[in-house]
Amino acid sequence: MITLYCLRPKAFNVGNDVIFAGLRHFVQEAFQCVVNLVTLPATSRYESVAKAGLTPRTIHEINQYGHGVIVGGGNLYENGELEVNLDALEQLQVPMMLFSLSKGRVYSRNRKLVPRTDSMPARNILGLNRKALVSLARDEATHSQLIQMGVEKERLVVGGCPTIFLDRMVSTLPTLSSTDQEGVFISIRTPDLMNIPLSDKVKVYRQVEEIIGFLRGQGHQKVRLLCHDHRDIPFAASFQGIDYVYTDDCGVFLALLKAASLVVTYRLHAVLPCLSFGTPAIAISYDERATSLIKTIGFDDWNIKLVESPDLLAEVMDRHRRLNEIEKIRERAKPRWDELYATMSGAFRDFAVAVNECARTSNGEEAPAPLRKSA
């Protein structure tokens, strides 16, 4: 029986669980059987327990019981929320995959893209990539930054995000009541958690108000706010005369997105599932990790860049008028999506071969021929 460990973000945002749902699909596809998948938080910052990250304690446990470890997916390079002890990492005895990790920049008060002050140190990024059997950067900007840091090109590929392939797991989603069918969602983030200039933060409330008014003026009778994080609730509750929805259940969250007639979203992990399901969506992004990933999957021209937009409402109105173009954009992007799926699947196959080899040798069996990576 194969035992895999997965170090991933496990904080408040339901988007982390959306990513993990996509990861499970690729694990199952690669191993073609049920595996023991032990998930641990990437950091103990949000947990009441100390077991987290790639620390001496967790690496000892992985060496004792595991046959492989997956780090990701998520923006762990960007926010530094993966605890890493490089000395202990050198003693890791099982194959490691770095999966769908991103490192985007954020806007300074001068409206320039700059690294976050809590970004993972370059020495940790380099150490992780040197140790990894497989390293998948989530988007083109991350790939470029890691190469500039000194990560070897042959160790690193752009793999995209598994959430653009969630249409393959639609049959597992829960059934919603008629009350929750259709309608419009505005997927929000509290401005306090947006890394944007203060001059833009103070506009967000008014922008959301204007979007609500526009959508109702277009005849959308059922407009609700969608929270990804319980920290969004105070912001959502400050709007009068509109309901908000919050769930930490990934299946319910995805079912709501699939059933919606339209989603206008400030959140990356609302727009990606919508594009996968075919739900009409208008994307508003406010940092590089979002803009780069949306560009990587072929939807750059559809994306609205909040900080760079001279008139956000006008751009939302423009996309709303052109909603019928989304399917054409999806068709044009399909070769890119197929390429990303093949890259992700191939990486997992390589990882599965190495993990199975580790399992055999740990049981005292003779090791097979050395691993050959997929083209």
C-alpha positions in Angstrom: 0.0 0.0 0.0 1.4 3.4 -1.1 1.6 6.2 1.5 2.0 9.7 0.3 2.4 12.8 2.4 1.0 16.2 1.1 2.2 19.5 2.6 -0.3 22.1 1.5 -2.0 25.3 2.6 -4.7 24.5 5.1 -5.7 27.9 6.3 -9.1 29.7 6.0 -9.5 30.0 2.3 -11.7 27.3 0.7 -9.7 27.9 -2.5 -6.9 25.7 -0.9 -9.4 22.8 -0.8 -10.4 23.4 -4.4 -6.8 23.0 -5.4 -6.5 19.9 -3.4 -9.6 18.4 -5.0 -7.9 18.8 -8.4 -4.7 17.3 -7.0 -6.5 14.2 -5.9 -7.7 13.6 -9.4 -4.1 13.5 -10.7 -3.0 11.2 -7.8 -5.7 8.8 -8.6 -5.0 8.9 -12.3 -1.3 8.3 -11.8 -1.5 5.5 -9.3 -4.7 3.8 -10.5 -5.5 2.7 -7.0 -6.4 4.1 -3.6 -3.3 5.4 -1.8 -2.9 6.6 1.8 -2.8 10.4 1.4 -1.7 12.0 4.6 -2.2 15.8 4.5 -0.2 18.1 6.8 -0.4 21.9 6.9 2.5 23.7 5.2 2.8 25.9 8.3 1.8 25.7 11.9 0.8 29.4 11.8 -2.9 28.7 11.7 -2.9 25.4 13.6 -3.0 24.4 17.2 -0.5 21.6 16.6 3.2 21.8 15.8 3.4 19.1 13.1 3.7 21.1 9.9 6.0 21.9 7.0 9.2 20.2 6.0 10.7 20.2 9.5 12.9 17.6 11.2 9.8 16.1 12.9 7.7 15.7 9.7 10.7 14.5 7.5 11.5 11.9 10.1 7.9 10.7 10.0 7.8 10.7 6.2 11.0 8.7 6.0 9.5 6.2 8.5 6.1 5.7 6.9 6.0 7.4 3.5 6.9 6.5 0.0 6.7 10.0 -1.5 5.8 13.6 -0.6 3.9 16.3 -2.5 4.4 20.0 -1.7 1.5 22.1 -2.9 -0.4 23.3 -4.7 -0.7 27.0 -3.9 1.2 30.2 -3.6 3.7 28.9 -1.0 6.7 30.5 -2.7 5.0 33.8 -2.7 3.7 34.0 0.9 6.5 32.0 2.6 3.9 29.8 4.3 5.9 26.6 3.9 8.2 25.9 6.9 11.4 24.4 5.5 14.5 23.2 7.4 17.1 22.7 4.6 19.4 20.6 6.8 16.5 18.1 7.5 15.4 18.3 3.9 18.8 16.8 2.9 17.9 13.7 4.8 14.6 13.1 3.0 14.7 9.6 1.7 11.6 9.5 -0.6 10.8 11.2 -3.9 9.4 14.7 -3.6 7.2 16.6 -6.0 6.7 20.4 -6.0 3.2 20.8 -7.3 1.6 23.9 -8.9 3.5 26.4 -6.7 3.4 30.1 -7.5 5.5 33.2 -6.7 3.8 36.4 -7.9 4.5 39.9 -7.0 2.1 42.5 -5.6 1.5 46.2 -6.2 3.4 48.8 -4.2 1.9 52.1 -3.2 3.5 53.4 -6.4 1.5 50.9 -8.4 4.6 48.9 -9.3 4.9 45.1 -9.0 7.3 44.2 -6.2 8.0 41.0 -4.2 6.1 40.4 -1.1 8.0 41.0 2.1 7.1 37.5 3.4 8.2 35.7 0.2 10.1 32.4 0.7 13.8 33.1 0.7 15.7 32.2 -2.5 17.9 29.8 -0.6 14.8 27.8 0.4 13.4 27.8 -3.1 16.7 26.6 -4.6 17.0 24.0 -1.9 13.5 22.6 -2.5 14.1 22.5 -6.3 17.5 20.8 -6.0 15.9 18.1 -3.9 12.7 17.6 -6.0 12.3 14.9 -8.5 9.5 16.9 -10.2 8.9 20.7 -10.0 5.8 22.2 -11.5 5.6 26.0 -11.5 2.0 27.1 -11.7 2.3 29.9 -14.2 4.7 31.7 -16.5 5.7 34.5 -14.2 6.7 32.0 -11.5 8.7 30.0 -14.0 10.6 33.1 -15.1 11.3 34.2 -11.6 12.6 30.8 -10.5 14.9 30.6 -13.5 16.3 34.0 -12.7 16.9 32.8 -9.1 19.1 30.0 -10.4 16.7 27.0 -10.5 17.9 24.7 -13.3 15.7 24.8 -16.4 15.6 21.1 -16.8 14.2 20.7 -13.3 11.2 23.1 -13.8 8.1 23.1 -16.1 5.0 25.2 -16.2 2.1 23.0 -15.2 -0.8 25.3 -14.6 -3.4 24.8 -11.8 -5.4 21.6 -11.4 -8.6 23.6 -10.9 -9.0 24.2 -14.6 -9.6 20.4 -14.9 -12.3 20.2 -12.3 -15.0 19.5 -15.0 -13.6 15.9 -14.8 -15.0 15.5 -11.3 -18.4 17.0 -11.8 -20.2 13.7 -11.0 -18.8 13.8 -7.4 -20.4 17.2 -6.6 -23.4 17.4 -4.2 -26.9 18.1 -5.4 -28.1 21.6 -4.5 -31.6 22.5 -3.6 -33.7 24.5 -6.1 -33.1 27.6 -3.9 -29.4 27.5 -4.7 -29.7 26.9 -8.4 -28.7 29.6 -10.9 -28.5 33.3 -9.9 -25.4 35.5 -10.0 -22.5 35.5 -7.6 -20.0 38.3 -6.9 -17.0 36.4 -5.5 -15.3 38.9 -3.1 -12.3 39.4 -1.0 -12.1 41.8 1.9 -9.9 44.8 0.8 -7.9 44.5 4.0 -6.4 41.2 2.6 -5.7 42.6 -0.9 -2.1 43.6 -1.6 -3.0 46.7 -3.5 -2.3 50.4 -3.0 -4.5 52.1 -0.4 -5.9 54.4 -3.0 -7.3 51.3 -4.7 -8.4 49.5 -1.5 -10.7 52.4 -0.6 -12.5 52.1 -4.0 -13.4 48.4 -3.6 -16.6 48.8 -1.6 -18.0 51.4 -4.1 -16.9 49.2 -7.0 -18.8 46.2 -5.6 -21.9 48.4 -5.0 -21.7 49.6 -8.6 -21.4 46.0 -9.9 -24.4 44.9 -7.8 -26.5 47.9 -9.2 -25.4 47.1 -12.8 -26.3 43.4 -12.6 -29.7 44.2 -11.1 -30.2 46.8 -13.8 -29.5 44.1 -16.4 -32.4 42.0 -15.0 -30.5 39.6 -12.8 -33.0 39.2 -10.0 -30.9 36.9 -7.7 -27.5 38.5 -7.0 -25.5 37.3 -4.0 -22.0 37.8 -2.6 -19.7 34.7 -2.3 -17.1 34.5 0.5 -14.1 32.2 0.1 -12.8 32.9 3.7 -14.7 33.6 6.9 -12.6 36.8 7.1 -14.6 38.0 4.1 -17.8 37.9 6.1 -17.6 41.4 7.8 -17.0 43.0 4.4 -19.9 41.0 2.9 -22.2 41.9 5.8 -21.5 45.6 5.3 -23.6 45.6 2.1 -27.3 46.3 2.7 -30.0 44.5 0.9 -27.9 41.6 -0.5 -27.3 38.1 0.8 -23.9 36.5 1.2 -22.9 32.9 1.1 -20.0 31.2 2.9 -19.1 27.6 3.1 -15.9 25.7 3.9 -17.2 22.6 2.1 -15.3 22.4 -1.1 -18.0 20.3 -2.8 -20.8 22.7 -2.0 -18.6 25.6 -3.0 -17.9 24.1 -6.4 -21.5 23.0 -6.9 -22.6 26.6 -6.3 -20.2 27.9 -9.0 -21.3 25.2 -11.5 -25.0 26.0 -10.9 -24.6 29.8 -11.2 -25.8 31.7 -14.3 -22.9 34.2 -14.0 -20.0 34.8 -11.6 -18.2 38.1 -11.3 -15.1 37.4 -9.3 -12.2 39.0 -7.6 -11.0 35.5 -6.6 -8.7 33.3 -8.8 -10.2 30.1 -7.5 -13.7 31.0 -8.4 -12.9 32.0 -12.0 -10.8 28.9 -12.8 -13.5 26.4 -11.8 -16.1 28.5 -13.7 -14.0 28.3 -16.8 -13.6 24.6 -16.4 -17.4 24.0 -15.8 -18.4 26.4 -18.6 -20.1 28.8 -16.1 -20.0 32.4 -17.6 -17.4 34.4 -15.5 -15.9 37.8 -15.4 -12.5 37.8 -13.8 -11.0 40.7 -11.8 -7.4 40.2 -10.7 -5.4 42.3 -8.3 -1.9 40.7 -8.2 0.6 38.9 -10.4 -0.1 35.4 -9.4 -3.7 35.8 -10.7 -2.9 37.8 -13.8 0.0 35.4 -14.8 -2.0 32.3 -14.3 -5.0 33.6 -16.3 -2.6 34.6 -19.0 -0.9 31.1 -18.9 -4.3 29.4 -19.6 -5.1 31.7 -22.5 -7.6 34.2 -21.0 -5.4 37.3 -20.7 -7.6 39.5 -22.9 -10.7 38.5 -20.9 -9.1 39.4 -17.5 -9.7 42.8 -15.8 -6.6 44.1 -14.0 -8.0 46.0 -11.0 -5.0 48.2 -10.3 -4.4 49.0 -14.0 -8.1 49.6 -15.0 -9.1 53.2 -15.6 -12.8 52.3 -15.1 -13.5 49.0 -13.5 -17.3 49.1 -13.9 -17.0 50.0 -17.6 -14.8 46.9 -18.1 -17.3 44.7 -16.2 -20.1 46.1 -18.4 -18.0 45.4 -21.5 -17.4 41.7 -20.5 -21.0 41.3 -19.6 -22.0 42.5 -23.1 -19.6 40.0 -24.6 -20.4 37.0 -22.5 -21.2 35.0 -25.6 -17.4 35.2 -26.5 -16.3 33.1 -23.6 -16.9 29.8 -25.4 -14.9 30.9 -28.4 -12.0 31.9 -26.1 -12.2 28.4 -24.4 -12.0 26.8 -27.8 -8.9 28.8 -28.7 -7.3 28.0 -25.3 -8.1 24.3 -25.6 -4.7 23.3 -27.1 -2.9 25.1 -24.2 -5.2 23.4 -21.7 -4.4 20.0 -23.3 -0.7 20.8 -23.1 -0.9 21.7 -19.4 -2.9 18.5 -18.7 -0.4 16.4 -20.5 2.5 18.1 -18.6 0.7 17.6 -15.2 -0.2 14.0 -16.0 3.3 13.2 -17.2 4.8 14.7 -14.1 2.6 12.6 -11.9 3.4 9.4 -13.9 7.1 10.1 -13.3 6.5 10.7 -9.7 4.4 7.5 -9.4 7.1 5.4 -11.0 9.7 6.7 -8.4 7.2 6.3 -5.5 6.5 2.7 -6.5 10.2 2.0 -6.8 10.7 3.5 -3.3 7.9 1.3 -1.9 9.5 -1.9 -3.4 13.0 -1.1 -2.2 11.6 -0.3 1.3 10.1 -3.7 1.4 13.4 -5.3 0.4 12.6 -6.0 -3.2 15.0 -5.5 -6.0 14.9 -2.1 -7.6 13.8 -1.8 -11.2 15.7 0.1 -13.9 16.3 3.8 -13.3 13.4 6.2 -13.9 13.0 7.8 -17.3 11.1 11.0 -17.3 8.2 11.5 -19.7 8.8 13.7 -22.8 
